[in-house]
Amino acid sequence: MESVGSVADLGAGDQLLDLEWWTTRTTRDELALPLKIKGTAIDLALPSQKFPNVSFSKADIQTFNKAKRKFDVLWCHDVFQYLQHPYQTLANWHSITNDDAMMVLIFPQTVNMEYNKQAFDLMPGHLYHYSLTSLIYMLAVSGWDCKGGFFKKDPGDPWLHAIVYKSDTEPMAPGISWYKLSETGLLPKTAEQSIFKYGYVKQQELVVPWLDKSLTWMAQQ
């Protein structure tokens, strides 16, 4: 946390509660000194709350690229599923971050198991079907490191959680093969193993870590 100087909340909404959390962090020692993280709320709607160290930029998060400085953390909670151009957006976000920046995505998977049956739900405003496999492909194509990233998907819970880091690899054109993508070193180890075994990534083959060192076994979903 002490290495974080700036956070952008992409699609912040009007309450800015997530940015309030980020900008009020303190050191973890007994002094608990403020870390003074600067937050930027990016949204088309004006916020109803104001907090210290939080500024607002009225813009489309898909094309936003007007920052005087780049960000250390991109935070996108319950927004990604509404994007019209996810590939272009992820590539753009790659360009507005500092080296080794972290991106956090939290949004619902659209293909789930409900009462032991597959459910394909596309809620109002959602434009595409998303799964952990498609998310990993999108992120890697857009230059985000999934091999060193963290993912979480609990059984019975549609929410996908992803924490990935900006790589030195520039965004590529969508449509690149899984084999070519595996050569970049941006895919999780179990994704690479699936590619070598089947020629593509089978979601049931994925085993991915989370921050607390727990593992998500997608075969159990």
matplotlib code that plots the C-alpha trace (Angstrom):
import matplotlib.pyplot as plt

x = [0.0, 2.8, 3.9, 0.5, 0.4, -2.7, -5.9, -8.4, -11.9, -13.4, -17.1, -17.0, -20.7, -22.0, -21.1, -17.3, -17.2, -14.4, -12.2, -12.9, -11.5, -8.4, -7.6, -8.0, -5.4, -2.7, 0.6, 0.3, 2.6, 1.5, 1.8, -0.9, 0.3, -1.9, -0.6, -2.0, -3.1, -4.7, -7.9, -9.5, -13.2, -13.9, -17.6, -20.1, -22.3, -21.4, -20.7, -22.9, -20.1, -16.8, -13.8, -10.2, -7.6, -10.4, -10.8, -13.4, -13.1, -16.3, -15.5, -16.3, -14.1, -13.6, -11.8, -10.5, -6.9, -6.6, -4.7, -1.7, -0.1, -0.6, -2.1, -0.7, -4.0, -7.1, -10.2, -13.3, -16.1, -19.4, -18.9, -16.8, -19.9, -21.5, -18.6, -19.4, -15.7, -13.9, -10.8, -10.2, -10.9, -8.4, -5.8, -6.5, -6.3, -2.9, -1.8, -2.9, -1.0, 2.5, 4.9, 3.9, 0.5, -2.2, -5.7, -8.7, -11.8, -14.9, -17.9, -20.3, -19.6, -22.6, -22.4, -23.0, -24.4, -27.8, -29.5, -27.0, -28.0, -26.1, -27.6, -26.7, -27.9, -27.4, -28.8, -30.1, -27.3, -24.8, -23.6, -21.4, -21.1, -18.1, -16.3, -12.9, -11.5, -12.7, -11.5, -8.0, -7.8, -9.0, -6.5, -3.5, -4.3, -4.4, -1.0, -2.0, 0.0, -2.3, 0.5, 1.4, -2.1, -4.8, -8.3, -11.3, -14.6, -16.6, -19.0, -22.6, -21.4, -21.4, -18.8, -15.4, -12.5, -9.3, -6.1, -3.5, -0.5, 0.7, 3.3, 5.9, 4.0, 2.0, -1.7, -2.2, -5.0, -7.9, -7.9, -4.4, -4.3, -3.9, -0.6, 0.8, -0.6, 1.0, 4.4, 4.0, 4.3, 1.1, -1.1, -1.6, 0.4, -2.7, -3.9, -0.6, -0.9, -4.5, -3.3, -0.5, -2.9, -6.0, -4.9, -7.1, -8.0, -10.7, -12.1, -12.4, -8.6, -8.0, -6.6, -5.9, -4.6, -6.1, -4.4, -4.9, -3.0, -6.3, -6.9, -10.0, -10.5, -12.8, -13.6, -15.5, -17.6]
y = [0.0, 2.4, 2.2, 3.4, 7.1, 7.4, 5.4, 5.9, 4.6, 3.7, 4.2, 5.6, 6.3, 9.1, 7.9, 7.5, 5.0, 2.9, 6.0, 7.1, 3.7, 4.1, 7.7, 7.1, 4.3, 4.6, 2.9, -0.4, 0.4, 1.8, 5.4, 4.8, 7.7, 8.7, 7.3, 10.3, 8.3, 10.6, 9.4, 10.3, 9.4, 9.0, 8.9, 10.6, 11.3, 14.0, 12.6, 13.5, 13.2, 15.0, 13.7, 15.0, 13.8, 12.9, 14.7, 14.1, 13.8, 13.8, 11.4, 8.1, 5.5, 3.6, 6.4, 8.5, 9.5, 13.0, 12.6, 14.8, 11.9, 8.2, 6.0, 3.3, 1.5, 1.1, 0.1, -1.0, -2.5, -3.7, -1.7, -3.7, -5.8, -2.6, -1.7, -1.5, -2.0, -4.1, -4.8, -1.2, -0.1, -2.5, -1.4, 2.2, 1.5, 0.0, 3.3, 5.4, 3.5, 3.6, 0.7, -2.3, -0.7, -2.9, -3.2, -4.6, -5.9, -7.1, -8.0, -11.0, -14.0, -14.7, -18.4, -20.1, -23.2, -22.7, -25.7, -28.1, -26.6, -24.2, -20.7, -18.2, -14.9, -11.6, -8.9, -5.5, -3.4, -6.3, -6.7, -9.8, -13.2, -13.3, -16.2, -16.5, -17.9, -15.0, -12.5, -14.0, -13.9, -10.2, -9.2, -10.9, -9.6, -6.1, -6.4, -7.3, -10.0, -12.9, -15.2, -13.1, -12.1, -13.2, -14.5, -15.6, -17.2, -18.9, -21.7, -20.5, -16.9, -15.2, -12.6, -12.7, -11.0, -10.3, -8.5, -8.1, -6.0, -4.0, -5.8, -4.5, -6.2, -3.7, -4.5, -6.9, -7.2, -9.4, -12.7, -13.7, -17.5, -19.1, -20.5, -17.1, -15.7, -18.4, -17.3, -13.9, -15.4, -13.5, -16.5, -18.5, -21.7, -23.9, -22.0, -22.8, -26.4, -26.6, -25.0, -27.5, -30.4, -29.3, -26.4, -23.9, -23.1, -25.2, -23.4, -26.6, -27.0, -23.6, -23.4, -19.8, -18.2, -15.5, -13.0, -15.1, -18.0, -19.9, -21.6, -21.5, -24.8, -24.1, -27.8, -27.4, -24.5]
z = [0.0, 0.8, -2.9, -4.1, -4.9, -7.1, -7.7, -10.5, -9.8, -13.2, -13.2, -9.6, -9.2, -7.1, -3.6, -4.0, -1.2, -2.8, -3.2, 0.3, 1.5, -0.7, 0.2, 4.0, 4.2, 6.9, 7.6, 9.3, 12.2, 15.5, 14.2, 11.6, 9.5, 6.5, 3.2, 1.3, -1.7, -4.3, -5.9, -9.2, -9.8, -13.5, -14.5, -16.7, -13.6, -11.1, -7.6, -4.6, -2.1, -1.7, 0.1, 0.7, -1.8, -4.3, -7.6, -10.3, -14.0, -16.1, -18.9, -20.6, -18.8, -22.1, -23.8, -20.8, -21.5, -20.3, -17.0, -16.4, -14.6, -14.8, -12.1, -9.9, -9.4, -11.5, -9.6, -11.5, -9.4, -11.0, -14.2, -16.7, -17.8, -19.2, -21.6, -25.3, -26.3, -23.7, -25.7, -26.7, -23.2, -21.6, -24.0, -23.2, -19.5, -20.1, -21.5, -18.5, -15.9, -14.5, -14.9, -12.8, -12.1, -10.6, -11.9, -10.0, -11.8, -10.0, -12.1, -12.6, -14.7, -17.0, -17.3, -13.9, -12.2, -10.6, -9.0, -10.8, -14.2, -16.4, -16.4, -19.1, -17.8, -19.6, -17.4, -18.7, -19.9, -20.2, -23.8, -23.7, -22.0, -19.7, -18.0, -16.3, -19.5, -21.7, -19.1, -19.0, -22.8, -22.9, -20.2, -21.7, -25.2, -23.7, -22.1, -18.5, -16.7, -15.7, -14.8, -11.9, -11.2, -8.8, -9.5, -7.4, -8.3, -5.5, -6.3, -6.4, -6.6, -10.0, -9.1, -10.8, -9.0, -10.8, -9.8, -12.6, -13.2, -16.2, -18.3, -20.7, -23.5, -25.6, -26.3, -29.3, -31.8, -30.6, -32.5, -31.6, -31.1, -27.7, -28.8, -29.7, -26.5, -24.4, -25.9, -24.2, -20.7, -19.6, -19.0, -15.8, -15.7, -15.8, -18.9, -20.6, -19.7, -21.1, -24.4, -24.8, -24.0, -26.0, -28.2, -26.2, -22.7, -21.0, -18.1, -16.1, -16.3, -14.6, -11.1, -10.1, -6.9, -4.7, -2.4, 0.7, -1.0, -1.5, -4.9, -7.2, -8.9, -11.8, -12.2, -8.9, -10.1]

ax = plt.figure().add_subplot(projection="3d")
ax.plot(x, y, z, "-o")
ax.set_aspect("equal")
plt.show()
